[in-house]
């Protein structure tokens, strides 16, 4: 297997990132930039890995801000979150596979996986500066939580927009799916934390 099959070819990274940023602006042409091949869907998991690395870093620096985590060893917390992320990603893939199969839109499955992976860039861009402000002392966690909720709702809407445009389904159905996926994600996250 060559490096070009494992890592992003010359323009694929640029196209994926541009597509994610266009989707963040609710531009339908962002869907067309997301490739629809199994190879690109597999390579897009590098974005998931990068996103999880940043998530681990955020957990490490925010550990001191969350009172219930003071006595939990960092290694245990990171291990549990890694297991959680693997479980969540496998579950999401199965849900999206089931949805594509049920709607008879399997042709769009690789594009759907690829796009959902690339859209993990959006929360990184919007929420990471917020965590830096908390850890640097500019804001308290309670203040940041209000802004984080707004950014979270925005990220969920962007994901719902992508699913609705990619699979050509109603925005309401896509929003429902995204909210259910988010609830699963948050439930497992709270299980890891507490």
VEXDREN-2710 file (C-alpha; in Angstrom, 1 decimal):
% VEXDREN-2710
k/r/px/py/pz
1/UNK/0.0/0.0/0.0
2/UNK/1.4/3.4/-1.0
3/UNK/1.5/6.5/1.1
4/UNK/-0.9/8.2/-1.3
5/UNK/-3.5/5.6/-0.4
6/UNK/-3.0/6.1/3.3
7/UNK/-2.5/9.9/3.5
8/UNK/-4.3/12.7/1.6
9/UNK/-3.3/13.2/-2.0
10/UNK/-2.3/16.6/-3.2
11/UNK/-5.7/18.4/-3.4
12/UNK/-7.9/16.1/-1.3
13/UNK/-7.0/17.8/2.0
14/UNK/-7.7/21.3/0.5
15/UNK/-11.0/20.2/-1.0
16/UNK/-12.2/18.5/2.2
17/UNK/-11.3/21.4/4.4
18/UNK/-12.8/23.9/1.9
19/UNK/-16.0/21.7/1.7
20/UNK/-16.2/21.7/5.5
21/UNK/-15.8/25.4/5.7
22/UNK/-18.4/26.0/3.0
23/UNK/-20.8/23.7/4.8
24/UNK/-20.1/25.7/8.0
25/UNK/-21.5/28.7/6.0
26/UNK/-24.5/26.5/4.9
27/UNK/-23.4/26.6/1.3
28/UNK/-24.7/23.6/-0.6
29/UNK/-21.7/23.5/-2.9
30/UNK/-19.7/22.3/0.1
31/UNK/-21.5/18.9/-0.3
32/UNK/-20.1/18.6/-3.8
33/UNK/-16.6/19.1/-2.6
34/UNK/-16.8/16.1/-0.3
35/UNK/-15.5/13.1/-2.3
36/UNK/-17.7/10.1/-2.6
37/UNK/-15.3/7.2/-2.7
38/UNK/-14.5/4.5/-0.1
39/UNK/-10.8/5.5/-0.2
40/UNK/-11.4/9.1/0.6
41/UNK/-13.9/8.1/3.4
42/UNK/-11.2/5.9/4.9
43/UNK/-8.6/8.7/4.7
44/UNK/-11.0/11.1/6.3
45/UNK/-10.5/9.2/9.6
46/UNK/-7.2/11.0/9.9
47/UNK/-9.4/14.0/10.7
48/UNK/-11.2/12.0/13.4
49/UNK/-7.8/11.0/14.9
50/UNK/-6.6/14.6/14.9
51/UNK/-9.9/15.8/16.4
52/UNK/-9.6/13.2/19.2
53/UNK/-6.0/14.3/19.8
54/UNK/-7.2/17.8/20.4
55/UNK/-10.1/16.5/22.5
56/UNK/-7.6/14.6/24.7
57/UNK/-5.5/17.8/25.1
58/UNK/-8.7/19.7/26.1
59/UNK/-9.6/17.1/28.7
60/UNK/-6.1/17.3/30.1
61/UNK/-6.1/21.1/30.4
62/UNK/-9.7/21.3/31.6
63/UNK/-9.4/18.6/34.2
64/UNK/-8.5/21.2/36.8
65/UNK/-11.7/23.2/36.0
66/UNK/-14.1/20.3/36.7
67/UNK/-14.3/19.6/40.4
68/UNK/-15.5/16.0/40.1
69/UNK/-12.3/15.1/38.1
70/UNK/-9.7/16.2/40.6
71/UNK/-9.2/12.7/42.0
72/UNK/-9.4/10.8/38.7
73/UNK/-6.0/10.0/37.3
74/UNK/-5.4/11.6/33.9
75/UNK/-4.4/8.3/32.3
76/UNK/-7.7/6.6/33.3
77/UNK/-9.7/9.6/32.0
78/UNK/-7.9/9.6/28.6
79/UNK/-8.1/5.8/28.3
80/UNK/-11.9/5.9/29.0
81/UNK/-12.4/8.7/26.5
82/UNK/-10.5/6.9/23.8
83/UNK/-12.6/3.8/24.3
84/UNK/-15.7/6.0/24.2
85/UNK/-14.6/7.7/21.0
86/UNK/-14.0/4.4/19.2
87/UNK/-17.4/3.1/20.4
88/UNK/-19.2/6.3/19.3
89/UNK/-17.5/6.3/15.9
90/UNK/-18.4/2.7/15.2
91/UNK/-21.9/3.3/16.4
92/UNK/-22.3/6.4/14.2
93/UNK/-21.0/4.5/11.2
94/UNK/-23.5/1.7/11.8
95/UNK/-26.4/4.2/12.2
96/UNK/-25.4/6.0/9.0
97/UNK/-25.1/2.7/7.2
98/UNK/-28.5/1.7/8.4
99/UNK/-30.0/5.0/7.3
100/UNK/-28.4/4.8/3.8
101/UNK/-29.6/1.2/3.4
102/UNK/-33.1/2.1/4.7
103/UNK/-33.4/5.1/2.3
104/UNK/-31.8/3.1/-0.6
105/UNK/-29.1/5.7/-0.9
106/UNK/-26.0/3.5/-0.4
107/UNK/-24.3/5.3/-3.2
108/UNK/-23.9/8.3/-0.9
109/UNK/-22.6/6.3/2.1
110/UNK/-18.8/7.0/1.5
111/UNK/-19.6/10.7/1.0
112/UNK/-21.7/10.8/4.1
113/UNK/-18.9/9.2/6.2
114/UNK/-16.3/11.5/4.7
115/UNK/-18.3/14.6/5.2
116/UNK/-19.2/13.8/8.8
117/UNK/-15.5/13.2/9.5
118/UNK/-14.5/16.5/7.9
119/UNK/-17.2/18.4/9.8
120/UNK/-15.3/17.6/13.0
121/UNK/-13.1/20.5/12.0
122/UNK/-15.9/23.0/12.7
123/UNK/-16.1/22.4/16.5
124/UNK/-12.3/22.4/16.7
125/UNK/-12.3/25.9/15.1
126/UNK/-15.1/27.3/17.1
127/UNK/-14.7/25.8/20.6
128/UNK/-11.0/25.4/21.1
129/UNK/-10.4/29.1/21.5
130/UNK/-13.2/29.1/24.1
131/UNK/-11.3/26.4/26.2
132/UNK/-8.1/28.4/25.9
133/UNK/-9.9/31.4/27.4
134/UNK/-11.1/29.4/30.3
135/UNK/-7.7/27.8/31.1
136/UNK/-6.0/31.2/30.7
137/UNK/-8.3/32.7/33.2
138/UNK/-10.2/35.2/30.9
139/UNK/-13.5/33.5/31.6
140/UNK/-15.0/31.2/34.2
141/UNK/-16.3/27.8/33.1
142/UNK/-19.9/29.0/33.8
143/UNK/-19.5/31.9/31.5
144/UNK/-18.0/29.8/28.7
145/UNK/-20.7/27.2/29.0
146/UNK/-23.3/29.7/27.7
147/UNK/-21.2/30.4/24.6
148/UNK/-20.3/26.8/24.2
149/UNK/-24.0/25.9/24.1
150/UNK/-24.5/28.3/21.2
151/UNK/-21.5/26.9/19.3
152/UNK/-22.7/23.4/19.9
153/UNK/-26.2/24.2/18.5
154/UNK/-24.5/25.7/15.5
155/UNK/-22.3/22.6/14.9
156/UNK/-25.3/20.3/15.2
157/UNK/-27.2/22.4/12.6
158/UNK/-24.2/22.3/10.2
159/UNK/-24.1/18.5/10.5
160/UNK/-27.9/18.3/10.0
161/UNK/-27.6/20.5/6.9
162/UNK/-24.9/18.3/5.5
163/UNK/-26.9/15.1/6.0
164/UNK/-30.1/16.6/4.6
165/UNK/-28.3/17.8/1.4
166/UNK/-26.1/14.7/1.0
167/UNK/-29.0/12.2/1.3
168/UNK/-31.6/14.6/-0.1
169/UNK/-33.9/14.2/2.9
170/UNK/-35.8/16.8/5.0
171/UNK/-33.8/19.0/7.3
172/UNK/-36.1/17.9/10.1
173/UNK/-35.3/14.3/9.7
174/UNK/-31.6/15.1/9.6
175/UNK/-31.8/17.3/12.6
176/UNK/-33.6/14.6/14.6
177/UNK/-30.9/12.1/13.6
178/UNK/-28.1/14.5/14.7
179/UNK/-29.8/15.2/18.0
180/UNK/-30.1/11.5/18.7
181/UNK/-26.5/11.0/17.8
182/UNK/-25.5/13.9/20.1
183/UNK/-27.5/12.5/23.0
184/UNK/-25.7/9.2/22.7
185/UNK/-22.3/11.0/22.5
186/UNK/-23.1/13.1/25.6
187/UNK/-24.4/10.2/27.6
188/UNK/-21.3/8.2/27.0
189/UNK/-19.2/11.3/27.7
190/UNK/-20.9/11.8/31.1
191/UNK/-20.4/8.1/31.9
192/UNK/-16.7/8.6/31.4
193/UNK/-16.5/11.8/33.5
194/UNK/-18.7/10.6/36.4
END
